[in-house]
């Protein structure tokens, strides 16, 4: 017999590109994950995944199965949403999906207020490295509400939250900090060694595109998997880092400047179907938090 858990496991392995990352995302051991995938393969009578030095890939049978697995998971999410809408349920669990930078900057205050006003509703938070990965997980029914960059051609409701601005972080011993500059022409940072992000982190693409628009390719001092590490590493003097302004803590040991031209991206909240009571209530709190921290302005939108 095929279970929804087995389908979710296979979909997650495909989205993460490896059994190791999928096990971390699902909060299960890798042997348990492999066992469930093998059980599903026995049930359908064909191998679905194959491993290679470059990662995990779908077999022809797996490619045929994947859209049906995602559809089944999405239908399950629709059932949960329909029940909530019908009952006005204000207890249980709200599932949120987001990207790392949003979970660092905007979500903590919203979650604090949610816990105060809705103590009977738990939050399950799923974090992703890239906006595309977030949208794929959301399409697969992972969460009730996604918070992140606007997805392309999204079929469900999308609510704008505001425009996220990026800043350049450097150490306080950096010449730019010594000049007490507020802005920096991005082109003047050509030739500097940067604190960069690991491939797969959406912020890596934003930095590369911004530098390309300024006429150079960033040299790399270090690549970090964790978004939260970038401002810390920049503050030590390893090199400048491009970070969302809203993740800079008040106690930050480094120095931040606004790049010229401005670098921004729109943040949104989106769902697969009409927002249910829990999602709508959270969105109200989130909008109140972001209204003071995200503002619209002219800039280079990435």
Backbone torsions as a table, in degrees:
resi	resn	phi	psi	omega
1	UNK	NA	138.2	179.5
2	UNK	-90.4	134.3	179.0
3	UNK	-112.2	157.4	176.6
4	UNK	-63.3	-33.0	178.3
5	UNK	-61.1	-43.3	179.3
6	UNK	-62.6	-41.6	177.8
7	UNK	-63.0	-42.4	179.3
8	UNK	-63.0	-37.7	-179.6
9	UNK	-64.4	-46.0	-179.5
10	UNK	-64.3	-45.0	179.4
11	UNK	-60.1	-41.1	-179.2
12	UNK	-67.5	-40.1	176.9
13	UNK	-59.7	-43.3	179.4
14	UNK	-63.5	-45.3	-177.5
15	UNK	-67.5	-36.7	-178.2
16	UNK	-85.5	-21.5	177.5
17	UNK	82.0	2.2	177.7
18	UNK	-161.6	154.8	177.0
19	UNK	-69.0	-34.7	-177.8
20	UNK	-63.9	-50.4	-179.6
21	UNK	-67.3	-35.3	178.7
22	UNK	-64.9	-41.1	179.2
23	UNK	-63.6	-39.0	178.0
24	UNK	-65.4	-42.1	-179.3
25	UNK	-64.5	-39.5	-176.9
26	UNK	-85.9	-8.0	-179.0
27	UNK	60.3	44.4	174.5
28	UNK	-130.6	166.1	176.5
29	UNK	-77.0	155.2	179.8
30	UNK	-64.8	-39.8	176.2
31	UNK	-60.1	-39.2	179.2
32	UNK	-64.9	-40.3	178.2
33	UNK	-63.5	-47.8	179.7
34	UNK	-60.5	-39.6	-179.9
35	UNK	-61.4	-44.0	-178.9
36	UNK	-67.8	-38.6	177.8
37	UNK	-64.5	-42.6	178.6
38	UNK	-64.3	-37.8	177.9
39	UNK	-63.5	-39.5	177.6
40	UNK	-65.9	-41.1	178.9
41	UNK	-62.8	-39.3	176.6
42	UNK	-64.8	-38.1	-178.0
43	UNK	-66.6	-37.8	-178.4
44	UNK	-90.7	-12.5	175.0
45	UNK	80.7	23.6	179.9
46	UNK	-160.1	147.3	174.9
47	UNK	-68.0	139.4	-177.9
48	UNK	-107.8	-28.1	-176.7
49	UNK	-129.7	146.9	173.2
50	UNK	-131.2	140.8	-179.1
51	UNK	-95.4	146.2	175.0
52	UNK	-145.4	168.2	178.3
53	UNK	-57.8	-22.0	-178.9
54	UNK	-94.9	3.9	178.4
55	UNK	129.5	-159.0	-178.2
56	UNK	-107.3	136.5	-177.9
57	UNK	-130.8	152.2	176.7
58	UNK	-76.5	141.1	169.2
59	UNK	-80.8	171.1	175.1
60	UNK	-54.3	-40.2	177.3
61	UNK	-64.9	-38.8	178.7
62	UNK	-64.8	-40.1	178.2
63	UNK	-64.2	-34.9	178.3
64	UNK	-71.4	-32.6	-176.6
65	UNK	-81.1	-31.6	-169.0
66	UNK	-55.7	-49.7	-179.1
67	UNK	-62.5	-32.0	178.6
68	UNK	-71.8	-37.0	177.0
69	UNK	-63.1	-45.6	179.3
70	UNK	-63.6	-38.6	179.4
71	UNK	-64.9	-40.7	179.4
72	UNK	-63.7	-41.5	179.0
73	UNK	-66.9	-38.5	178.7
74	UNK	-66.4	-38.6	178.7
75	UNK	-64.7	-36.3	176.7
76	UNK	-62.9	-42.1	177.3
77	UNK	-62.4	-36.6	178.5
78	UNK	-64.5	-38.2	179.0
79	UNK	-61.8	-46.0	178.9
80	UNK	-60.4	-43.9	-179.7
81	UNK	-63.0	-41.9	-178.5
82	UNK	-63.8	-40.4	179.4
83	UNK	-64.9	-43.0	178.9
84	UNK	-61.4	-42.6	-179.8
85	UNK	-63.9	-38.7	-176.7
86	UNK	-72.7	-31.4	-174.1
87	UNK	-102.9	-12.7	-176.0
88	UNK	63.7	33.7	-174.8
89	UNK	-61.4	128.6	177.9
90	UNK	-123.9	33.9	176.2
91	UNK	-146.5	162.3	178.8
92	UNK	115.3	-124.4	-174.8
93	UNK	-139.2	134.9	173.3
94	UNK	-110.2	125.8	-178.0
95	UNK	-100.2	123.3	179.7
96	UNK	-118.3	142.2	174.6
97	UNK	-125.3	142.7	-176.9
98	UNK	-157.4	-179.8	172.7
99	UNK	-100.5	160.5	-172.5
100	UNK	-55.6	-43.6	-174.6
101	UNK	-65.0	-35.1	179.1
102	UNK	-70.7	-37.0	178.8
103	UNK	-68.2	-22.2	177.3
104	UNK	-84.3	-38.5	-170.4
105	UNK	-97.9	-55.4	-170.6
106	UNK	-95.1	-33.7	-171.4
107	UNK	-73.6	-34.7	-174.9
108	UNK	-54.4	-44.9	-179.3
109	UNK	-67.7	-40.2	178.4
110	UNK	-63.4	-39.8	179.4
111	UNK	-68.1	-35.9	177.4
112	UNK	-63.3	-44.8	179.2
113	UNK	-67.2	-37.8	178.3
114	UNK	-61.7	-45.3	-179.3
115	UNK	-61.5	-34.9	179.7
116	UNK	-69.5	-42.1	-174.0
117	UNK	-90.8	-22.3	-178.1
118	UNK	-133.7	64.6	-175.9
119	UNK	-64.7	-18.0	-179.0
120	UNK	-85.7	-4.1	-177.6
121	UNK	-111.7	117.6	177.4
122	UNK	-79.5	154.0	176.1
123	UNK	-110.7	128.4	170.1
124	UNK	-107.1	117.7	-173.9
125	UNK	-108.8	126.2	175.3
126	UNK	-111.2	128.2	-176.7
127	UNK	-115.7	139.2	-176.3
128	UNK	-128.1	154.9	-177.1
129	UNK	-81.1	-25.2	-169.3
130	UNK	-140.0	148.2	-179.6
131	UNK	-61.8	-36.7	179.1
132	UNK	-67.1	-39.7	177.5
133	UNK	-63.1	-39.3	177.2
134	UNK	-62.2	-46.9	-178.6
135	UNK	-64.5	-39.2	178.3
136	UNK	-63.9	-43.2	179.0
137	UNK	-64.5	-39.0	179.7
138	UNK	-66.4	-42.0	178.1
139	UNK	-62.7	-28.8	178.6
140	UNK	-82.3	2.3	176.8
141	UNK	86.2	20.6	-176.4
142	UNK	-65.8	-38.2	-171.2
143	UNK	-136.9	167.7	175.9
144	UNK	-82.5	-32.1	-175.1
145	UNK	-146.3	136.3	176.1
146	UNK	-111.1	142.4	176.4
147	UNK	-125.7	116.1	-178.2
148	UNK	176.7	-169.1	178.3
149	UNK	-58.6	152.3	-178.7
150	UNK	-59.8	125.8	178.9
151	UNK	-77.4	151.1	179.6
152	UNK	-75.6	131.8	172.8
153	UNK	49.1	46.5	-178.4
154	UNK	-76.2	130.5	-175.6
155	UNK	-79.7	-18.2	-177.2
156	UNK	-96.7	-173.4	-179.4
157	UNK	-69.0	139.3	177.9
158	UNK	-130.0	125.3	-179.8
159	UNK	-112.4	117.4	177.1
160	UNK	-64.4	139.3	176.8
161	UNK	-107.2	-28.0	-178.5
162	UNK	144.4	-174.2	-176.5
163	UNK	-108.7	124.9	179.7
164	UNK	-90.0	129.7	-179.7
165	UNK	-102.8	144.5	178.1
166	UNK	-105.7	148.7	177.4
167	UNK	-128.2	163.5	175.2
168	UNK	-99.4	123.7	178.0
169	UNK	-101.0	134.6	175.9
170	UNK	-138.2	173.8	176.5
171	UNK	-79.0	161.7	179.0
172	UNK	-73.0	-11.5	174.9
173	UNK	-91.7	-4.1	179.8
174	UNK	-66.6	143.5	178.0
175	UNK	-54.0	-33.1	179.0
176	UNK	-65.8	-37.2	177.8
177	UNK	-70.9	-37.7	179.9
178	UNK	-62.7	-32.0	178.4
179	UNK	-79.0	-7.1	-177.3
180	UNK	53.4	38.8	178.5
181	UNK	-71.9	147.6	176.5
182	UNK	-98.5	-31.4	-179.2
183	UNK	-122.6	158.7	174.9
184	UNK	-143.4	131.0	173.9
185	UNK	-70.2	119.7	-174.4
186	UNK	-58.5	-32.6	-178.1
187	UNK	-63.7	-25.9	-179.3
188	UNK	-73.5	-10.0	179.5
189	UNK	-93.5	5.9	174.2
190	UNK	-62.1	136.6	-178.6
191	UNK	92.4	-12.9	175.9
192	UNK	-78.3	150.5	174.6
193	UNK	-90.8	127.2	-169.7
194	UNK	-103.8	152.3	161.7
195	UNK	-81.6	109.7	-174.2
196	UNK	-107.7	175.8	179.6
197	UNK	-109.7	152.7	179.5
198	UNK	-66.0	147.8	175.0
199	UNK	-55.4	138.3	-176.0
200	UNK	102.9	-24.6	173.3
201	UNK	-81.6	126.3	-176.0
202	UNK	-59.8	-26.4	-179.9
203	UNK	-69.7	-23.3	176.1
204	UNK	-62.8	-42.1	179.6
205	UNK	-66.9	-38.8	179.9
206	UNK	-63.5	-44.3	178.3
207	UNK	-63.0	-46.1	-178.8
208	UNK	-62.0	-41.8	-179.7
209	UNK	-67.9	-39.5	-180.0
210	UNK	-64.1	-44.8	179.6
211	UNK	-66.4	-39.2	178.2
212	UNK	-61.7	-39.8	177.6
213	UNK	-64.5	-28.7	178.6
214	UNK	-86.8	-1.1	173.6
215	UNK	94.2	19.3	178.6
216	UNK	-150.6	165.9	174.9
217	UNK	-109.3	128.7	-175.5
218	UNK	-68.2	131.8	169.8
219	UNK	-77.3	151.3	-169.5
220	UNK	-114.0	123.6	172.0
221	UNK	-88.0	-40.3	-179.5
222	UNK	-159.3	147.4	172.0
223	UNK	-111.4	135.3	179.6
224	UNK	-119.5	141.2	175.7
225	UNK	-76.2	-30.2	-171.7
226	UNK	-100.2	124.6	178.7
227	UNK	-57.9	-39.1	-177.4
228	UNK	-64.5	-21.9	-177.6
229	UNK	-77.9	-25.1	-173.0
230	UNK	-58.9	-51.6	179.2
231	UNK	-64.8	-31.5	179.0
232	UNK	-66.9	-44.8	179.6
233	UNK	-67.0	-37.5	177.5
234	UNK	-63.5	-38.2	-178.8
235	UNK	-65.8	-23.1	179.1
236	UNK	-80.4	-9.9	179.6
237	UNK	99.8	8.8	179.2
238	UNK	-66.8	-26.4	-179.2
239	UNK	152.6	169.1	177.8
240	UNK	-68.1	154.5	176.3
241	UNK	-135.2	141.9	174.3
242	UNK	-95.3	120.2	-175.0
243	UNK	-137.5	152.3	172.3
244	UNK	-62.6	134.8	-177.1
245	UNK	-59.6	-32.0	-174.2
246	UNK	-77.5	-2.5	176.7
247	UNK	-97.6	-3.7	-178.8
248	UNK	-74.5	118.5	-179.5
249	UNK	-73.4	157.0	-179.7
250	UNK	-63.7	-28.7	-178.5
251	UNK	-89.9	15.3	-170.8
252	UNK	-56.6	131.5	-177.7
253	UNK	-82.5	-12.8	-179.5
254	UNK	-94.0	-160.7	-177.1
255	UNK	-134.5	138.6	-178.1
256	UNK	-120.4	145.9	177.8
257	UNK	-133.3	155.4	176.8
258	UNK	-91.6	126.8	179.4
259	UNK	-73.0	150.3	174.6
260	UNK	-121.2	121.8	-0.1
261	UNK	-70.4	160.9	179.6
262	UNK	-61.4	146.1	178.0
263	UNK	-117.5	121.8	-175.7
264	UNK	-139.8	165.5	168.1
265	UNK	-150.0	148.0	178.9
266	UNK	-80.0	136.9	173.7
267	UNK	-109.7	144.3	-177.2
268	UNK	-139.3	167.2	166.9
269	UNK	-117.3	135.7	-178.4
270	UNK	-145.1	156.7	-176.9
271	UNK	-138.7	166.4	179.5
272	UNK	-78.2	-38.0	-177.4
273	UNK	-130.7	-174.8	177.9
274	UNK	-53.2	135.5	-177.0
275	UNK	-61.1	133.3	176.8
276	UNK	-85.0	-178.7	-173.7
277	UNK	-62.7	-43.2	-178.7
278	UNK	-65.8	-46.4	-179.2
279	UNK	-62.9	-42.0	179.5
280	UNK	-63.5	-40.7	179.7
281	UNK	-64.8	-41.7	178.8
282	UNK	-67.1	-39.4	-179.4
283	UNK	-62.4	-34.3	177.1
284	UNK	-62.3	-44.1	178.4
285	UNK	-67.5	-43.6	-178.9
286	UNK	-62.1	-41.7	180.0
287	UNK	-63.0	-37.1	178.9
288	UNK	-66.1	-38.5	179.7
289	UNK	-69.8	-44.7	-174.6
290	UNK	-75.4	-20.2	-177.9
291	UNK	-60.7	-30.3	179.7
292	UNK	-91.6	-14.5	-172.6
293	UNK	-113.6	-13.8	176.6
294	UNK	-123.1	126.0	-179.8
295	UNK	-132.2	151.7	176.3
296	UNK	-82.7	140.4	175.2
297	UNK	-161.8	168.2	178.1
298	UNK	-74.1	144.7	178.0
299	UNK	175.7	-177.6	177.2
300	UNK	-89.3	115.5	-174.2
301	UNK	-92.9	125.4	-176.1
302	UNK	-123.1	NA	NA
